[in-house]
Amino acid sequence: MKRIVLISDTHAFFDKRIIPYLNGADEVWHAGDIGDPAILDTLKSHAILRAVYGNIDDHQVNKIVPEWLEWKTESVPVLMTHIGGRPPKFAPGVKEKIRECKPKIFICGHSHILLIQYVPELDCLHLNPGACGKSGWHKVQTLLRFVIDGSDIKDIEVIELKRLPS
């Protein structure tokens, strides 16, 4: 069993209010727009980190993490990128990549809109944790916490934090 925390769009701001959610996590996943490599170091100090870069990330972040990441946690194949779109309007090439990789979870960020949706035609769960940072148009800072136990994805929890001023 693995406890996962999923965040995105920190935009160079690490909100210390997420630390209680990171404590006890086995893995932390960041779906891009990190903004500052120091955020990756902070997240790594709490759990195994899996991250991709986003469109605001510069060469410093792009040297550390990839644009696409594919892995397995427990028995669950996962695919993550920053700009993925949303069902049924995925970003160009994303549907094809999902069909090729056959993940059970597809993750993206970018929109600042939290989304949890099963996509029957692709047989995968689409997760977008919204935005955990304070930059952008979102009204609430969000992240997701869930459990992967063998092949089961369960106990998905949406965490909302009152947005801090930019």
Secondary structure by P-SEA (a helix, b strand, c coil): cbbbbbbcccccccccccccccccccbbbbccccccaaaaaaaaaccbbbbbbcccccaaaaaccccbbbbbcccbbbbbbcccccccccccaaaaaaaaacccbbbbccccbbbbbbbccccbbbbbcccccccccccccbbbbbbbccccccbbbbbbcccccc
